[in-house]
Amino acid sequence: MSSFSSFAHSNRFGGRGQDMKYDRERSRCRSGSGSKDKIDALGRLLTRTLRQMATELNLNMRSDGYVKVEDLLKLNMKAFANIPLRSQTVDDIKEAVRKDNKQRFSLLEENGELQIRANQGHTVTVESERLLKQIFSADEMIVCVHGTDKRNLESILESGLKRMKRLHVHFSSGLLTDGEVISGMGRDVTVLIYLDVRKALEKGMKLYISDNKAILTEGFDGVVRVKCFEKIESWPDRKPIPFSNV
């Protein structure tokens, strides 16, 4: 068995699917009570709405991702805790933004109107240049790493990192440490894929950084090819995983 195959089959621990994630969130919200659960549930609803649902909900989203808070509060939706969005207030929105540990949102007040956007993770169309800050030099970052589950690694090595339904492939500008939350990096990763930023930029790949420090790219036709990988490690023991990037 190859070095990669041995790694891929060494155990079954790994990430959870999106449906399981939402089921877990619903269960957690049902079992909780009080204002903390209300704000947590509101934050999860804001994440889904601003990243994925603006078009189908006919929200007037600007090209930089902002929508009016007053328009959000008119939506006939319920949070995971079964709390109607219409029962929330502007102060509730502000508190959900302030308490979000991954800093997923930005608030902006213009002409007396409060607006909100998701900082990254969109599946609805926004303009990258208006939503994000473009990176022009490898010296602008210390690390650029994508976390995944090792069950995905064989497919990634065959066809690259794909953005899937999102607008961008997501990378993190840091590594997980005990108790720390890193934007662009889940807690259940078992593989770290490092991007060779210098090589990617030289090949013409556009890289961006969000307000919450996630690193994003559209790649080339929605894919970051293996030839742009710098190295791959297991996590958390950080052992090198052999691969070919030529």
C-alpha positions in Angstrom: 0.0 0.0 0.0 1.3 3.5 -0.9 2.3 6.0 1.8 -0.9 8.0 1.0 -3.1 4.9 1.0 -1.7 3.9 4.4 -2.5 7.4 5.7 -5.9 7.5 4.2 -7.0 4.2 5.7 -5.3 4.4 9.1 -8.6 5.3 10.9 -12.2 6.5 10.3 -12.2 9.8 12.2 -13.2 12.8 10.1 -15.4 15.7 9.2 -19.2 15.7 9.2 -21.5 16.5 6.3 -23.4 19.7 6.0 -26.7 18.1 6.8 -25.4 16.5 10.0 -23.9 19.9 11.0 -27.3 21.6 10.7 -29.0 18.7 12.5 -26.5 19.1 15.3 -27.2 22.9 15.4 -30.9 22.4 15.5 -30.6 19.9 18.4 -28.3 22.2 20.3 -30.7 25.1 20.0 -33.8 23.1 21.0 -32.0 21.9 24.2 -30.8 25.4 25.1 -32.6 28.3 26.6 -32.2 32.0 27.3 -30.7 34.9 25.4 -27.4 33.2 24.5 -29.2 30.5 22.6 -31.4 33.1 20.9 -28.3 35.0 19.7 -26.5 31.9 18.7 -29.5 30.8 16.6 -29.7 34.2 15.1 -26.1 34.1 14.1 -26.5 30.8 12.3 -29.5 32.1 10.4 -27.7 35.2 9.4 -24.8 33.1 8.1 -27.1 31.0 5.9 -29.1 33.9 4.7 -26.3 36.3 3.8 -24.1 33.6 2.2 -26.6 31.4 0.4 -30.2 32.7 0.3 -30.2 36.4 -0.6 -31.3 35.7 -4.2 -34.1 33.3 -3.5 -35.4 35.6 -0.7 -35.3 38.6 -3.1 -33.0 40.5 -0.8 -31.4 43.6 -2.3 -27.8 42.7 -1.9 -25.1 45.1 -3.1 -22.2 43.9 -5.2 -20.0 44.1 -2.0 -22.4 41.8 -0.2 -24.2 44.3 2.1 -27.9 44.2 2.7 -30.1 46.5 4.8 -30.7 45.2 8.3 -34.3 46.5 8.2 -34.9 44.3 5.1 -33.5 41.3 6.9 -35.8 41.8 9.8 -38.9 41.8 7.5 -38.2 38.3 6.3 -40.7 35.6 7.2 -38.1 33.1 8.5 -37.3 31.3 11.8 -34.0 30.6 13.4 -32.9 27.1 14.4 -34.4 27.8 17.9 -37.8 28.3 16.1 -37.6 32.1 16.9 -39.1 34.3 14.1 -36.7 36.6 12.5 -39.3 39.3 12.6 -39.2 39.2 16.4 -35.5 40.1 16.5 -34.3 43.7 16.8 -31.4 45.7 15.4 -29.7 45.4 18.8 -30.1 41.6 18.5 -28.3 41.7 15.1 -25.5 43.8 16.6 -25.1 41.4 19.4 -25.0 38.4 17.1 -22.3 40.1 15.1 -20.3 41.1 18.2 -20.4 37.6 19.7 -19.6 35.6 16.6 -16.3 33.9 17.4 -15.3 33.6 13.8 -16.1 37.3 12.9 -18.3 36.1 10.0 -20.1 39.5 9.6 -19.4 43.2 9.0 -21.7 46.1 9.9 -21.8 49.4 8.0 -23.9 52.5 8.6 -24.6 54.7 5.5 -27.0 57.5 5.3 -28.6 56.5 8.6 -29.2 52.9 7.5 -27.5 49.9 9.1 -26.2 47.3 6.7 -24.7 43.8 7.2 -22.8 41.3 5.1 -21.1 38.0 5.5 -17.4 38.4 5.2 -16.9 35.2 3.2 -18.4 31.9 2.3 -20.9 33.1 -0.4 -22.7 31.0 -2.9 -24.6 34.0 -4.2 -22.8 36.3 -6.6 -20.8 39.2 -5.1 -17.8 41.0 -6.6 -14.6 39.7 -5.1 -12.8 43.0 -5.5 -15.5 44.9 -3.6 -16.1 42.2 -0.9 -12.4 41.4 -0.2 -8.9 42.9 -0.2 -6.7 41.5 -3.0 -3.3 40.0 -2.1 -0.4 41.0 -4.4 2.6 39.6 -2.6 3.5 36.4 -0.8 5.1 38.6 1.8 1.7 39.7 2.9 1.0 36.4 4.8 2.9 34.0 6.9 0.8 30.9 6.1 -2.0 30.0 3.7 -3.5 26.6 4.6 -6.6 24.6 3.8 -7.9 22.1 6.3 -9.8 19.0 5.2 -10.5 15.4 6.2 -8.1 12.7 5.0 -11.0 10.9 3.3 -11.1 13.7 0.8 -7.3 13.7 0.1 -7.3 11.1 -2.7 -9.9 13.1 -4.7 -8.1 16.4 -4.0 -4.8 15.0 -5.2 -6.5 13.8 -8.4 -8.4 16.9 -9.3 -7.3 19.7 -7.0 -9.2 21.8 -4.4 -12.6 22.8 -5.8 -14.8 25.7 -4.7 -17.9 23.5 -5.1 -21.0 25.7 -4.7 -19.2 28.5 -3.1 -17.6 31.4 -5.0 -14.1 30.7 -3.6 -11.8 28.0 -2.2 -11.2 28.9 1.4 -7.8 28.9 3.1 -6.8 30.0 6.6 -4.1 32.5 7.6 -3.3 30.6 10.7 -3.3 27.2 12.4 -5.6 25.9 15.1 -4.4 26.0 18.7 -6.2 24.8 21.8 -9.4 26.7 22.3 -8.8 29.1 19.4 -11.2 29.6 16.5 -9.6 30.3 13.1 -11.6 31.7 10.1 -11.4 29.4 7.1 -10.5 26.4 9.3 -12.9 23.9 10.8 -12.1 22.1 14.1 -12.5 18.6 12.8 -9.7 18.7 10.1 -7.2 15.9 9.9 -5.1 17.1 6.9 -3.5 20.5 6.2 -2.8 21.6 2.6 -0.5 24.5 2.3 -0.7 26.8 -0.8 2.5 28.0 -2.4 1.4 31.6 -2.5 4.4 32.8 -4.5 3.9 30.2 -7.2 0.1 30.8 -7.3 0.5 34.5 -7.7 3.2 34.0 -10.4 0.7 31.8 -12.3 -1.9 34.6 -12.2 -4.1 33.2 -9.5 -6.0 36.0 -7.7 -5.9 35.7 -3.9 -8.0 37.8 -1.5 -8.2 38.2 2.3 -11.6 38.8 4.0 -12.2 41.1 7.0 -12.1 38.1 9.3 -8.7 37.0 7.8 -9.8 34.1 5.7 -7.9 33.7 2.5 -10.0 33.1 -0.6 -9.4 32.4 -4.2 -11.5 31.5 -7.3 -8.5 29.4 -8.5 -8.6 28.7 -12.2 -12.1 27.8 -13.3 -13.0 27.2 -9.7 -10.1 24.8 -8.9 -6.7 25.2 -7.1 -4.5 22.7 -8.9 -2.1 20.4 -7.0 0.9 22.0 -8.7 0.2 25.1 -6.5 0.4 23.1 -3.3 3.5 23.7 -1.2 3.2 20.8 1.2 0.7 18.5 2.9 0.7 17.5 6.6 -1.4 15.4 8.9 -3.1 17.2 11.8 -2.5 17.5 14.7 0.7 15.6 14.6 1.9 17.5 11.5 3.7 14.6 9.8 4.5 15.2 6.1 2.3 13.5 3.6 4.1 12.7 0.3 2.6 13.9 -3.0 3.7 15.1 -6.4 3.1 18.7 -7.5 5.0 18.7 -10.8 
